Amino acid sequence: MTDIKKLHHSAYRCRDSEETRAFYEDFLGLPLINAFEINTTHTGRETRVLHSFFAMADGACLAFFEAPDQDFDFKEQQDFDLHIALEVDYPTLEKMFAAGPEHGIDTRGISDHGFIHSIYFRDPNGYVVELAAPVGESAGAPDQVAARVSLDAWQVSKPGA
């Protein structure tokens, strides 16, 4: 097993810290718990970046860097390229599925993936945000053997293998 305890934060670029805050705090309900400006990198390079953190119930955070003077290719991400998946219970999934259109947010789902049911939004930065509700007994019960069998089968059957 590993000595890694849990996710502390996962960080992404954002176009605008306030529009990002409105989506993650006002819409999703993740409180903004820290924001600080970075003016010098560890290598001594001068910069001007705002780093903001939004907390989840388990203490982990989603974090964003707004760096207006640094180029970044913001584009609408495809689900298979990049998405942020957050766990919720099923009543919350249903509530947020209704809330998306009420707030003018493109909402897709509810998708049945067997072990989870999911809905999808797009945040102001182009990232896909998935809310995933575990289903029945599968919640929290990973099957490492089955996962490895699936991966091995994929390796020999994928296009170009």
C-alpha positions as CSV (number, residue, x, y, z in Angstrom):
1,M,0.0,0.0,0.0
2,T,1.0,3.6,-0.2
3,D,1.9,6.3,2.3
4,I,-0.2,8.8,0.3
5,K,-3.2,9.7,2.5
6,K,-5.7,11.5,0.3
7,L,-6.0,14.2,-2.3
8,H,-5.1,17.6,-0.8
9,H,-6.0,19.6,-3.9
10,S,-6.0,19.4,-7.6
11,A,-5.2,22.7,-9.4
12,Y,-6.2,24.1,-12.8
13,R,-5.9,27.4,-14.6
14,C,-8.9,29.8,-14.7
15,R,-9.8,32.7,-16.9
16,D,-11.2,34.8,-14.1
17,S,-11.2,34.1,-10.4
18,E,-14.6,35.7,-9.7
19,E,-16.5,33.8,-12.4
20,T,-14.8,30.6,-11.3
21,R,-15.8,31.4,-7.7
22,A,-19.4,32.0,-8.7
23,F,-19.6,28.6,-10.4
24,Y,-17.7,26.5,-7.7
25,E,-19.0,28.4,-4.6
26,D,-22.4,29.8,-5.5
27,F,-23.6,27.0,-7.8
28,L,-21.8,23.9,-6.6
29,G,-21.6,25.0,-3.0
30,L,-17.9,24.5,-2.5
31,P,-16.8,27.3,-0.1
32,L,-13.8,29.5,-1.0
33,I,-11.4,28.8,1.9
34,N,-8.2,30.4,0.7
35,A,-6.9,32.8,-1.9
36,F,-3.5,34.3,-2.1
37,E,-1.4,36.2,-4.6
38,I,1.9,34.8,-5.8
39,N,4.4,37.5,-6.9
40,T,7.6,35.5,-7.1
41,T,8.2,31.9,-8.1
42,H,10.6,29.7,-6.2
43,T,13.2,30.3,-9.0
44,G,12.9,34.0,-8.4
45,R,10.9,34.9,-11.5
46,E,8.5,37.8,-10.9
47,T,4.9,36.9,-11.6
48,R,1.4,37.9,-10.7
49,V,-0.9,35.0,-10.0
50,L,-4.0,34.4,-7.8
51,H,-4.2,30.9,-6.3
52,S,-7.7,30.1,-4.9
53,F,-9.0,27.0,-3.1
54,F,-12.5,25.6,-2.8
55,A,-13.1,22.9,-0.1
56,M,-15.0,19.7,-0.4
57,A,-16.6,17.8,2.6
58,D,-13.6,15.5,3.0
59,G,-11.2,18.5,3.3
60,A,-9.7,18.1,-0.2
61,C,-9.9,21.1,-2.5
62,L,-10.2,22.2,-6.0
63,A,-7.7,25.0,-6.7
64,F,-7.4,27.5,-9.5
65,F,-4.6,29.7,-10.8
66,E,-5.5,33.0,-12.5
67,A,-2.4,34.1,-14.3
68,P,-3.5,36.9,-16.7
69,D,0.0,37.6,-18.0
70,Q,0.7,34.0,-18.9
71,D,-0.6,32.3,-22.1
72,F,-2.9,29.3,-21.7
73,D,-5.1,27.6,-24.2
74,F,-8.5,27.7,-22.7
75,K,-10.8,25.4,-24.7
76,E,-13.9,23.4,-24.1
77,Q,-12.5,20.1,-22.9
78,Q,-14.1,16.8,-24.0
79,D,-15.2,14.3,-21.4
80,F,-12.5,11.8,-22.4
81,D,-9.7,14.4,-22.4
82,L,-10.2,16.1,-19.0
83,H,-12.9,16.2,-16.5
84,I,-13.3,16.8,-12.8
85,A,-15.5,14.2,-11.0
86,L,-16.9,15.0,-7.6
87,E,-18.8,12.4,-5.4
88,V,-22.3,13.3,-4.2
89,D,-25.3,11.2,-2.9
90,Y,-28.2,10.5,-5.3
91,P,-30.6,13.1,-3.9
92,T,-27.9,15.7,-4.4
93,L,-27.4,14.4,-8.0
94,E,-31.1,14.8,-8.8
95,K,-31.2,18.3,-7.1
96,M,-28.2,19.5,-9.1
97,F,-29.5,18.0,-12.3
98,A,-32.6,20.3,-11.9
99,A,-30.5,23.2,-10.8
100,G,-28.2,23.3,-13.8
101,P,-30.8,24.4,-16.3
102,E,-32.4,26.8,-13.8
103,H,-29.0,28.6,-13.6
104,G,-28.5,28.5,-17.4
105,I,-25.8,25.9,-17.1
106,D,-25.6,23.2,-19.8
107,T,-26.4,20.0,-18.0
108,R,-26.1,16.4,-19.3
109,G,-27.1,13.1,-17.8
110,I,-28.2,11.3,-15.8
111,S,-25.8,8.6,-17.1
112,D,-25.8,5.1,-15.7
113,H,-22.2,3.8,-15.5
114,G,-23.1,0.7,-13.5
115,F,-21.3,1.6,-10.3
116,I,-22.1,5.3,-10.4
117,H,-24.8,7.6,-11.9
118,S,-23.4,10.8,-13.2
119,I,-24.4,14.3,-14.5
120,Y,-22.1,16.7,-16.3
121,F,-21.7,20.5,-16.4
122,R,-19.2,22.8,-18.1
123,D,-17.5,25.4,-15.9
124,P,-16.6,28.9,-17.0
125,N,-13.1,27.7,-18.0
126,G,-14.3,25.0,-20.3
127,Y,-13.7,22.1,-17.9
128,V,-16.3,19.3,-17.7
129,V,-17.4,18.8,-14.1
130,E,-19.0,15.5,-13.3
131,L,-21.1,14.9,-10.2
132,A,-21.1,11.1,-9.5
133,A,-23.4,9.2,-7.1
134,P,-22.2,5.7,-6.1
135,V,-24.8,2.9,-6.7
136,G,-25.6,0.3,-4.1
137,E,-22.9,-2.1,-2.7
138,S,-20.3,-0.8,-5.2
139,A,-19.9,2.4,-3.2
140,G,-16.3,2.3,-1.9
141,A,-15.6,-1.3,-2.7
142,P,-12.9,-1.3,-5.4
143,D,-12.2,-4.6,-7.2
144,Q,-8.5,-4.4,-8.1
145,V,-8.4,-7.8,-9.7
146,A,-11.3,-7.0,-12.1
147,A,-9.7,-3.6,-12.8
148,R,-6.5,-5.3,-13.8
149,V,-8.3,-7.9,-16.0
150,S,-10.0,-5.0,-17.8
151,L,-6.8,-3.1,-18.3
152,D,-4.9,-6.2,-19.6
153,A,-7.8,-7.0,-22.0
154,W,-7.7,-3.4,-23.3
155,Q,-4.0,-3.5,-23.9
156,V,-4.3,-6.5,-26.3
157,S,-7.5,-5.4,-28.0
158,K,-7.2,-1.7,-28.4
159,P,-6.8,-0.2,-31.9
160,G,-3.2,-0.3,-33.0
161,A,-2.2,-3.0,-30.5
